[in-house]
Amino acid sequence: MPHKSGFVNIIGNPNVGKSTLMNAMVGEKLSIITSKAQTTRHRIMGIVNGDDFQIVYSDTPGILKPNYKLQEKMMRFVGGAFEDADVMLYITDVVETLDKNQQYIDKLINVDIPVLILVNKIDLTDQETLETLVETWSKILPKAEIIPISALNDFNLDVVLKRILETLPESPPYFPKDSLTDKTERFFVSEIIREKILLNYQKEIPYSVEIEVEEFKDTEKLLRIRALIHVIRPSQKGIIIGHKGQALKKTATEARLDIEAFFSKKVFLEMYVKVSKDWRDKDRPLRNFGY
Protein backbone atom coordinates (compact mmCIF):
# COMPACT_ATOMS: atom_id res chain seq x y z
CA MET A 1 0.00 0.00 0.00
CA PRO A 2 1.45 3.42 -0.94
CA HIS A 3 2.34 5.84 1.85
CA LYS A 4 0.62 9.24 2.02
CA SER A 5 1.97 12.38 3.69
CA GLY A 6 1.13 16.04 3.58
CA PHE A 7 0.60 19.37 5.26
CA VAL A 8 -2.99 20.08 6.30
CA ASN A 9 -3.13 23.75 7.22
CA ILE A 10 -5.90 25.30 9.30
CA ILE A 11 -6.87 28.94 8.79
CA GLY A 12 -9.84 31.08 9.75
CA ASN A 13 -10.97 34.12 11.66
CA PRO A 14 -10.51 34.47 15.44
CA ASN A 15 -12.64 32.35 17.78
CA VAL A 16 -14.10 29.99 15.19
CA GLY A 17 -12.52 26.89 16.78
CA LYS A 18 -9.26 26.34 14.90
CA SER A 19 -7.27 25.31 17.96
CA THR A 20 -10.09 23.13 19.29
CA LEU A 21 -10.17 21.34 15.94
CA MET A 22 -6.38 20.96 15.85
CA ASN A 23 -6.27 19.44 19.33
CA ALA A 24 -9.15 17.09 18.54
CA MET A 25 -7.57 15.86 15.30
CA VAL A 26 -4.16 15.35 16.92
CA GLY A 27 -5.53 13.91 20.15
CA GLU A 28 -3.33 16.14 22.32
CA LYS A 29 -3.65 19.68 23.65
CA LEU A 30 -0.97 21.39 21.58
CA SER A 31 -2.74 24.71 21.06
CA ILE A 32 -3.99 26.76 23.98
CA ILE A 33 -7.68 27.65 23.92
CA THR A 34 -9.52 30.65 25.35
CA SER A 35 -12.54 32.67 24.27
CA LYS A 36 -10.33 35.68 23.50
CA ALA A 37 -9.09 36.68 20.05
CA GLN A 38 -5.36 36.32 19.31
CA THR A 39 -5.00 33.33 21.63
CA THR A 40 -2.88 31.60 18.96
CA ARG A 41 0.16 33.67 17.95
CA HIS A 42 2.39 31.10 16.27
CA ARG A 43 2.01 28.44 13.63
CA ILE A 44 1.89 25.20 15.61
CA MET A 45 2.30 21.79 13.99
CA GLY A 46 0.65 18.62 15.24
CA ILE A 47 1.67 15.35 13.60
CA VAL A 48 -0.58 12.29 13.30
CA ASN A 49 1.01 9.04 12.15
CA GLY A 50 -0.43 5.80 10.83
CA ASP A 51 1.14 2.76 9.18
CA ASP A 52 0.58 4.21 5.71
CA PHE A 53 0.13 7.94 6.34
CA GLN A 54 1.46 11.02 8.12
CA ILE A 55 -0.73 14.10 8.51
CA VAL A 56 1.06 17.30 9.52
CA TYR A 57 -1.60 19.68 10.82
CA SER A 58 -0.81 23.37 11.29
CA ASP A 59 -2.82 25.65 13.56
CA THR A 60 -2.43 29.34 12.67
CA PRO A 61 -3.36 32.67 14.25
CA GLY A 62 -6.82 34.06 13.62
CA ILE A 63 -6.97 36.37 10.62
CA LEU A 64 -6.93 40.08 11.52
CA LYS A 65 -5.80 43.47 10.26
CA PRO A 66 -2.43 44.19 11.93
CA ASN A 67 -2.04 47.17 14.27
CA TYR A 68 1.58 46.51 15.29
CA LYS A 69 4.56 44.40 14.23
CA LEU A 70 3.64 41.37 16.32
CA GLN A 71 0.34 41.09 14.48
CA GLU A 72 2.13 41.52 11.14
CA LYS A 73 4.34 38.56 12.04
CA MET A 74 1.27 36.56 13.04
CA MET A 75 -0.33 37.19 9.65
CA ARG A 76 2.87 35.98 7.94
CA PHE A 77 2.21 32.60 9.56
CA VAL A 78 -1.22 32.62 7.92
CA GLY A 79 0.27 33.59 4.57
CA GLY A 80 2.83 30.80 4.89
CA ALA A 81 0.00 28.32 5.32
CA PHE A 82 -1.00 28.96 1.70
CA GLU A 83 2.51 28.27 0.44
CA ASP A 84 3.08 24.70 1.65
CA ALA A 85 -0.40 23.26 2.12
CA ASP A 86 -1.40 19.98 0.49
CA VAL A 87 -4.91 20.32 1.92
CA MET A 88 -6.42 23.53 3.30
CA LEU A 89 -8.99 23.57 6.09
CA TYR A 90 -10.87 26.87 6.32
CA ILE A 91 -12.75 27.02 9.59
CA THR A 92 -15.85 29.15 9.88
CA ASP A 93 -18.80 28.86 12.23
CA VAL A 94 -22.55 29.43 12.30
CA VAL A 95 -22.38 32.96 13.75
CA GLU A 96 -19.63 34.88 11.92
CA THR A 97 -20.34 37.07 8.90
CA LEU A 98 -19.37 35.48 5.59
CA ASP A 99 -17.58 38.52 4.13
CA LYS A 100 -15.09 38.93 6.99
CA ASN A 101 -11.50 39.23 5.66
CA GLN A 102 -12.59 38.71 2.08
CA GLN A 103 -9.01 38.73 0.74
CA TYR A 104 -8.39 35.30 2.24
CA ILE A 105 -11.59 33.93 0.72
CA ASP A 106 -10.34 35.22 -2.64
CA LYS A 107 -7.04 33.41 -2.11
CA LEU A 108 -8.89 30.16 -1.38
CA ILE A 109 -10.84 30.51 -4.62
CA ASN A 110 -7.58 30.50 -6.58
CA VAL A 111 -5.62 27.70 -4.89
CA ASP A 112 -5.03 24.44 -6.77
CA ILE A 113 -5.24 22.13 -3.75
CA PRO A 114 -8.21 20.50 -2.01
CA VAL A 115 -10.08 22.93 0.26
CA LEU A 116 -12.46 21.80 2.99
CA ILE A 117 -14.76 24.44 4.47
CA LEU A 118 -15.58 23.29 7.98
CA VAL A 119 -18.67 24.99 9.41
CA ASN A 120 -18.09 24.68 13.15
CA LYS A 121 -20.36 25.05 16.22
CA ILE A 122 -23.38 23.54 14.48
CA ASP A 123 -24.87 22.81 17.91
CA LEU A 124 -25.58 26.57 18.12
CA THR A 125 -28.02 26.65 15.20
CA ASP A 126 -30.94 24.77 13.65
CA GLN A 127 -31.00 22.50 10.62
CA GLU A 128 -32.68 24.97 8.27
CA THR A 129 -30.22 27.76 9.04
CA LEU A 130 -27.31 25.35 8.66
CA GLU A 131 -28.51 24.14 5.26
CA THR A 132 -28.79 27.74 4.07
CA LEU A 133 -25.27 28.45 5.32
CA VAL A 134 -23.83 25.40 3.56
CA GLU A 135 -25.56 26.41 0.33
CA THR A 136 -24.15 29.94 0.61
CA TRP A 137 -20.61 28.65 1.12
CA SER A 138 -21.05 26.33 -1.87
CA LYS A 139 -21.73 29.38 -4.03
CA ILE A 140 -18.79 31.34 -2.60
CA LEU A 141 -16.30 28.46 -3.03
CA PRO A 142 -17.80 26.07 -5.60
CA LYS A 143 -14.65 23.89 -5.80
CA ALA A 144 -14.49 23.38 -2.03
CA GLU A 145 -16.20 20.68 0.00
CA ILE A 146 -18.34 21.95 2.87
CA ILE A 147 -18.57 19.82 6.02
CA PRO A 148 -20.63 20.87 9.07
CA ILE A 149 -18.82 19.95 12.30
CA SER A 150 -18.67 20.45 16.03
CA ALA A 151 -15.00 20.37 17.00
CA LEU A 152 -15.91 20.60 20.68
CA ASN A 153 -18.20 17.56 20.48
CA ASP A 154 -16.19 15.56 17.91
CA PHE A 155 -19.12 15.60 15.48
CA ASN A 156 -18.20 14.74 11.87
CA LEU A 157 -14.47 14.84 12.58
CA ASP A 158 -14.28 11.25 11.35
CA VAL A 159 -15.65 12.52 8.02
CA VAL A 160 -13.01 15.26 7.94
CA LEU A 161 -10.23 12.71 8.62
CA LYS A 162 -11.55 10.39 5.90
CA ARG A 163 -11.55 13.20 3.31
CA ILE A 164 -8.05 14.33 4.34
CA LEU A 165 -6.70 10.80 3.91
CA GLU A 166 -8.40 10.50 0.54
CA THR A 167 -6.89 13.75 -0.75
CA LEU A 168 -3.36 13.54 0.69
CA PRO A 169 -0.62 13.02 -1.93
CA GLU A 170 1.54 9.91 -1.98
CA SER A 171 4.80 10.71 -0.20
CA PRO A 172 7.20 9.33 2.39
CA PRO A 173 6.84 10.88 5.89
CA TYR A 174 8.26 14.35 6.43
CA PHE A 175 9.05 13.74 10.11
CA PRO A 176 10.12 10.70 12.15
CA LYS A 177 7.13 8.49 12.85
CA ASP A 178 7.29 9.08 16.60
CA SER A 179 7.06 12.88 16.19
CA LEU A 180 4.10 14.77 17.66
CA THR A 181 5.03 18.41 16.97
CA ASP A 182 7.81 20.68 15.75
CA LYS A 183 7.75 22.84 18.88
CA THR A 184 10.09 22.59 21.86
CA GLU A 185 9.25 21.79 25.46
CA ARG A 186 10.03 25.39 26.41
CA PHE A 187 7.48 26.59 23.86
CA PHE A 188 4.69 24.58 25.46
CA VAL A 189 5.63 25.84 28.92
CA SER A 190 5.43 29.44 27.67
CA GLU A 191 2.07 28.78 26.00
CA ILE A 192 0.57 27.20 29.13
CA ILE A 193 1.61 30.24 31.18
CA ARG A 194 0.24 32.62 28.53
CA GLU A 195 -3.07 30.72 28.52
CA LYS A 196 -3.44 31.31 32.26
CA ILE A 197 -2.74 35.02 31.75
CA LEU A 198 -5.40 35.15 29.04
CA LEU A 199 -7.86 33.53 31.42
CA ASN A 200 -6.99 35.49 34.57
CA TYR A 201 -6.45 39.05 33.31
CA GLN A 202 -8.67 41.43 31.39
CA LYS A 203 -8.50 44.29 28.87
CA GLU A 204 -5.08 44.91 27.29
CA ILE A 205 -2.99 42.84 29.70
CA PRO A 206 -3.01 39.47 27.84
CA TYR A 207 -2.18 41.19 24.55
CA SER A 208 0.80 43.01 26.07
CA VAL A 209 2.41 39.87 27.47
CA GLU A 210 5.05 37.48 26.15
CA ILE A 211 6.62 34.60 28.05
CA GLU A 212 10.33 33.76 28.05
CA VAL A 213 11.41 30.46 29.60
CA GLU A 214 14.84 31.30 30.98
CA GLU A 215 15.52 27.94 32.60
CA PHE A 216 14.24 24.43 31.90
CA LYS A 217 16.05 21.73 33.86
CA ASP A 218 14.69 18.21 33.58
CA THR A 219 15.90 16.01 36.43
CA GLU A 220 14.83 12.47 37.22
CA LYS A 221 12.05 13.47 39.59
CA LEU A 222 11.47 17.17 38.95
CA LEU A 223 11.21 19.81 36.25
CA ARG A 224 12.75 23.10 37.40
CA ILE A 225 11.44 26.03 35.35
CA ARG A 226 12.07 29.76 35.58
CA ALA A 227 9.87 31.94 33.38
CA LEU A 228 9.90 35.66 32.69
CA ILE A 229 6.67 37.50 31.89
CA HIS A 230 7.39 40.49 29.63
CA VAL A 231 4.95 43.41 29.75
CA ILE A 232 4.94 46.78 28.01
CA ARG A 233 4.36 49.23 30.88
CA PRO A 234 5.18 49.38 34.61
CA SER A 235 1.47 49.60 35.47
CA GLN A 236 0.94 46.23 33.78
CA LYS A 237 3.67 44.71 35.92
CA GLY A 238 1.76 45.76 39.02
CA ILE A 239 -1.47 44.26 37.69
CA ILE A 240 0.19 40.94 36.81
CA ILE A 241 1.72 40.68 40.31
CA GLY A 242 -1.40 41.88 42.13
CA HIS A 243 -1.88 42.81 45.79
CA LYS A 244 0.84 41.13 47.86
CA GLY A 245 1.68 38.97 44.83
CA GLN A 246 -1.60 37.07 44.97
CA ALA A 247 -2.50 37.39 41.27
CA LEU A 248 0.89 36.12 40.12
CA LYS A 249 0.78 33.31 42.67
CA LYS A 250 -2.65 32.17 41.40
CA THR A 251 -1.48 32.22 37.78
CA ALA A 252 1.72 30.33 38.66
CA THR A 253 -0.18 27.64 40.57
CA GLU A 254 -2.62 27.06 37.70
CA ALA A 255 0.22 26.98 35.16
CA ARG A 256 2.28 24.58 37.28
CA LEU A 257 -0.60 22.10 37.52
CA ASP A 258 -1.11 22.13 33.74
CA ILE A 259 2.64 21.80 33.10
CA GLU A 260 2.75 18.81 35.46
CA ALA A 261 -0.14 17.21 33.56
CA PHE A 262 1.54 17.94 30.20
CA PHE A 263 4.91 16.43 31.16
CA SER A 264 3.62 13.85 33.69
CA LYS A 265 6.18 15.04 36.22
CA LYS A 266 6.38 17.24 39.29
CA VAL A 267 7.29 20.85 38.51
CA PHE A 268 9.00 23.62 40.46
CA LEU A 269 7.97 26.86 38.71
CA GLU A 270 9.34 30.33 39.37
CA MET A 271 7.78 33.30 37.56
CA TYR A 272 8.96 36.90 37.40
CA VAL A 273 7.68 40.00 35.61
CA LYS A 274 9.81 42.40 33.54
CA VAL A 275 8.92 45.61 31.73
CA SER A 276 10.11 45.40 28.10
CA LYS A 277 8.85 48.63 26.59
CA ASP A 278 7.12 48.32 23.20
CA TRP A 279 8.40 44.76 22.60
CA ARG A 280 5.48 44.15 20.19
CA ASP A 281 6.90 46.72 17.75
CA LYS A 282 10.62 45.91 17.94
CA ASP A 283 12.29 43.43 15.58
CA ARG A 284 14.92 42.11 17.96
CA PRO A 285 12.63 40.98 20.80
CA LEU A 286 10.13 39.62 18.26
CA ARG A 287 12.90 37.48 16.73
CA ASN A 288 13.96 36.31 20.19
CA PHE A 289 10.37 35.30 20.93
CA GLY A 290 10.18 33.25 17.73
CA TYR A 291 8.21 35.60 15.49
C-alpha positions as CSV (number, residue, x, y, z in Angstrom):
1,M,0.0,0.0,0.0
2,P,1.4,3.4,-0.9
3,H,2.3,5.8,1.9
4,K,0.6,9.2,2.0
5,S,2.0,12.4,3.7
6,G,1.1,16.0,3.6
7,F,0.6,19.4,5.3
8,V,-3.0,20.1,6.3
9,N,-3.1,23.8,7.2
10,I,-5.9,25.3,9.3
11,I,-6.9,28.9,8.8
12,G,-9.8,31.1,9.8
13,N,-11.0,34.1,11.7
14,P,-10.5,34.5,15.4
15,N,-12.6,32.4,17.8
16,V,-14.1,30.0,15.2
17,G,-12.5,26.9,16.8
18,K,-9.3,26.3,14.9
19,S,-7.3,25.3,18.0
20,T,-10.1,23.1,19.3
21,L,-10.2,21.3,15.9
22,M,-6.4,21.0,15.9
23,N,-6.3,19.4,19.3
24,A,-9.2,17.1,18.5
25,M,-7.6,15.9,15.3
26,V,-4.2,15.4,16.9
27,G,-5.5,13.9,20.2
28,E,-3.3,16.1,22.3
29,K,-3.7,19.7,23.7
30,L,-1.0,21.4,21.6
31,S,-2.7,24.7,21.1
32,I,-4.0,26.8,24.0
33,I,-7.7,27.7,23.9
34,T,-9.5,30.6,25.4
35,S,-12.5,32.7,24.3
36,K,-10.3,35.7,23.5
37,A,-9.1,36.7,20.0
38,Q,-5.4,36.3,19.3
39,T,-5.0,33.3,21.6
40,T,-2.9,31.6,19.0
41,R,0.2,33.7,18.0
42,H,2.4,31.1,16.3
43,R,2.0,28.4,13.6
44,I,1.9,25.2,15.6
45,M,2.3,21.8,14.0
46,G,0.7,18.6,15.2
47,I,1.7,15.4,13.6
48,V,-0.6,12.3,13.3
49,N,1.0,9.0,12.1
50,G,-0.4,5.8,10.8
51,D,1.1,2.8,9.2
52,D,0.6,4.2,5.7
53,F,0.1,7.9,6.3
54,Q,1.5,11.0,8.1
55,I,-0.7,14.1,8.5
56,V,1.1,17.3,9.5
57,Y,-1.6,19.7,10.8
58,S,-0.8,23.4,11.3
59,D,-2.8,25.7,13.6
60,T,-2.4,29.3,12.7
61,P,-3.4,32.7,14.3
62,G,-6.8,34.1,13.6
63,I,-7.0,36.4,10.6
64,L,-6.9,40.1,11.5
65,K,-5.8,43.5,10.3
66,P,-2.4,44.2,11.9
67,N,-2.0,47.2,14.3
68,Y,1.6,46.5,15.3
69,K,4.6,44.4,14.2
70,L,3.6,41.4,16.3
71,Q,0.3,41.1,14.5
72,E,2.1,41.5,11.1
73,K,4.3,38.6,12.0
74,M,1.3,36.6,13.0
75,M,-0.3,37.2,9.6
76,R,2.9,36.0,7.9
77,F,2.2,32.6,9.6
78,V,-1.2,32.6,7.9
79,G,0.3,33.6,4.6
80,G,2.8,30.8,4.9
81,A,0.0,28.3,5.3
82,F,-1.0,29.0,1.7
83,E,2.5,28.3,0.4
84,D,3.1,24.7,1.6
85,A,-0.4,23.3,2.1
86,D,-1.4,20.0,0.5
87,V,-4.9,20.3,1.9
88,M,-6.4,23.5,3.3
89,L,-9.0,23.6,6.1
90,Y,-10.9,26.9,6.3
91,I,-12.8,27.0,9.6
92,T,-15.8,29.1,9.9
93,D,-18.8,28.9,12.2
94,V,-22.6,29.4,12.3
95,V,-22.4,33.0,13.7
96,E,-19.6,34.9,11.9
97,T,-20.3,37.1,8.9
98,L,-19.4,35.5,5.6
99,D,-17.6,38.5,4.1
100,K,-15.1,38.9,7.0
101,N,-11.5,39.2,5.7
102,Q,-12.6,38.7,2.1
103,Q,-9.0,38.7,0.7
104,Y,-8.4,35.3,2.2
105,I,-11.6,33.9,0.7
106,D,-10.3,35.2,-2.6
107,K,-7.0,33.4,-2.1
108,L,-8.9,30.2,-1.4
109,I,-10.8,30.5,-4.6
110,N,-7.6,30.5,-6.6
111,V,-5.6,27.7,-4.9
112,D,-5.0,24.4,-6.8
113,I,-5.2,22.1,-3.7
114,P,-8.2,20.5,-2.0
115,V,-10.1,22.9,0.3
116,L,-12.5,21.8,3.0
117,I,-14.8,24.4,4.5
118,L,-15.6,23.3,8.0
119,V,-18.7,25.0,9.4
120,N,-18.1,24.7,13.1
121,K,-20.4,25.1,16.2
122,I,-23.4,23.5,14.5
123,D,-24.9,22.8,17.9
124,L,-25.6,26.6,18.1
125,T,-28.0,26.6,15.2
126,D,-30.9,24.8,13.6
127,Q,-31.0,22.5,10.6
128,E,-32.7,25.0,8.3
129,T,-30.2,27.8,9.0
130,L,-27.3,25.3,8.7
131,E,-28.5,24.1,5.3
132,T,-28.8,27.7,4.1
133,L,-25.3,28.5,5.3
134,V,-23.8,25.4,3.6
135,E,-25.6,26.4,0.3
136,T,-24.2,29.9,0.6
137,W,-20.6,28.6,1.1
138,S,-21.0,26.3,-1.9
139,K,-21.7,29.4,-4.0
140,I,-18.8,31.3,-2.6
141,L,-16.3,28.5,-3.0
142,P,-17.8,26.1,-5.6
143,K,-14.7,23.9,-5.8
144,A,-14.5,23.4,-2.0
145,E,-16.2,20.7,0.0
146,I,-18.3,22.0,2.9
147,I,-18.6,19.8,6.0
148,P,-20.6,20.9,9.1
149,I,-18.8,20.0,12.3
150,S,-18.7,20.5,16.0
151,A,-15.0,20.4,17.0
152,L,-15.9,20.6,20.7
153,N,-18.2,17.6,20.5
154,D,-16.2,15.6,17.9
155,F,-19.1,15.6,15.5
156,N,-18.2,14.7,11.9
157,L,-14.5,14.8,12.6
158,D,-14.3,11.3,11.3
159,V,-15.6,12.5,8.0
160,V,-13.0,15.3,7.9
161,L,-10.2,12.7,8.6
162,K,-11.6,10.4,5.9
163,R,-11.6,13.2,3.3
164,I,-8.1,14.3,4.3
165,L,-6.7,10.8,3.9
166,E,-8.4,10.5,0.5
167,T,-6.9,13.8,-0.8
168,L,-3.4,13.5,0.7
169,P,-0.6,13.0,-1.9
170,E,1.5,9.9,-2.0
171,S,4.8,10.7,-0.2
172,P,7.2,9.3,2.4
173,P,6.8,10.9,5.9
174,Y,8.3,14.3,6.4
175,F,9.1,13.7,10.1
176,P,10.1,10.7,12.2
177,K,7.1,8.5,12.9
178,D,7.3,9.1,16.6
179,S,7.1,12.9,16.2
180,L,4.1,14.8,17.7
181,T,5.0,18.4,17.0
182,D,7.8,20.7,15.7
183,K,7.7,22.8,18.9
184,T,10.1,22.6,21.9
185,E,9.3,21.8,25.5
186,R,10.0,25.4,26.4
187,F,7.5,26.6,23.9
188,F,4.7,24.6,25.5
189,V,5.6,25.8,28.9
190,S,5.4,29.4,27.7
191,E,2.1,28.8,26.0
192,I,0.6,27.2,29.1
193,I,1.6,30.2,31.2
194,R,0.2,32.6,28.5
195,E,-3.1,30.7,28.5
196,K,-3.4,31.3,32.3
197,I,-2.7,35.0,31.8
198,L,-5.4,35.1,29.0
199,L,-7.9,33.5,31.4
200,N,-7.0,35.5,34.6
201,Y,-6.5,39.0,33.3
202,Q,-8.7,41.4,31.4
203,K,-8.5,44.3,28.9
204,E,-5.1,44.9,27.3
205,I,-3.0,42.8,29.7
206,P,-3.0,39.5,27.8
207,Y,-2.2,41.2,24.5
208,S,0.8,43.0,26.1
209,V,2.4,39.9,27.5
210,E,5.1,37.5,26.1
211,I,6.6,34.6,28.1
212,E,10.3,33.8,28.0
213,V,11.4,30.5,29.6
214,E,14.8,31.3,31.0
215,E,15.5,27.9,32.6
216,F,14.2,24.4,31.9
217,K,16.1,21.7,33.9
218,D,14.7,18.2,33.6
219,T,15.9,16.0,36.4
220,E,14.8,12.5,37.2
221,K,12.0,13.5,39.6
222,L,11.5,17.2,39.0
223,L,11.2,19.8,36.2
224,R,12.8,23.1,37.4
225,I,11.4,26.0,35.3
226,R,12.1,29.8,35.6
227,A,9.9,31.9,33.4
228,L,9.9,35.7,32.7
229,I,6.7,37.5,31.9
230,H,7.4,40.5,29.6
231,V,4.9,43.4,29.7
232,I,4.9,46.8,28.0
233,R,4.4,49.2,30.9
234,P,5.2,49.4,34.6
235,S,1.5,49.6,35.5
236,Q,0.9,46.2,33.8
237,K,3.7,44.7,35.9
238,G,1.8,45.8,39.0
239,I,-1.5,44.3,37.7
240,I,0.2,40.9,36.8
241,I,1.7,40.7,40.3
242,G,-1.4,41.9,42.1
243,H,-1.9,42.8,45.8
244,K,0.8,41.1,47.9
245,G,1.7,39.0,44.8
246,Q,-1.6,37.1,45.0
247,A,-2.5,37.4,41.3
248,L,0.9,36.1,40.1
249,K,0.8,33.3,42.7
250,K,-2.7,32.2,41.4
251,T,-1.5,32.2,37.8
252,A,1.7,30.3,38.7
253,T,-0.2,27.6,40.6
254,E,-2.6,27.1,37.7
255,A,0.2,27.0,35.2
256,R,2.3,24.6,37.3
257,L,-0.6,22.1,37.5
258,D,-1.1,22.1,33.7
259,I,2.6,21.8,33.1
260,E,2.7,18.8,35.5
261,A,-0.1,17.2,33.6
262,F,1.5,17.9,30.2
263,F,4.9,16.4,31.2
264,S,3.6,13.8,33.7
265,K,6.2,15.0,36.2
266,K,6.4,17.2,39.3
267,V,7.3,20.8,38.5
268,F,9.0,23.6,40.5
269,L,8.0,26.9,38.7
270,E,9.3,30.3,39.4
271,M,7.8,33.3,37.6
272,Y,9.0,36.9,37.4
273,V,7.7,40.0,35.6
274,K,9.8,42.4,33.5
275,V,8.9,45.6,31.7
276,S,10.1,45.4,28.1
277,K,8.8,48.6,26.6
278,D,7.1,48.3,23.2
279,W,8.4,44.8,22.6
280,R,5.5,44.1,20.2
281,D,6.9,46.7,17.7
282,K,10.6,45.9,17.9
283,D,12.3,43.4,15.6
284,R,14.9,42.1,18.0
285,P,12.6,41.0,20.8
286,L,10.1,39.6,18.3
287,R,12.9,37.5,16.7
288,N,14.0,36.3,20.2
289,F,10.4,35.3,20.9
290,G,10.2,33.2,17.7
291,Y,8.2,35.6,15.5
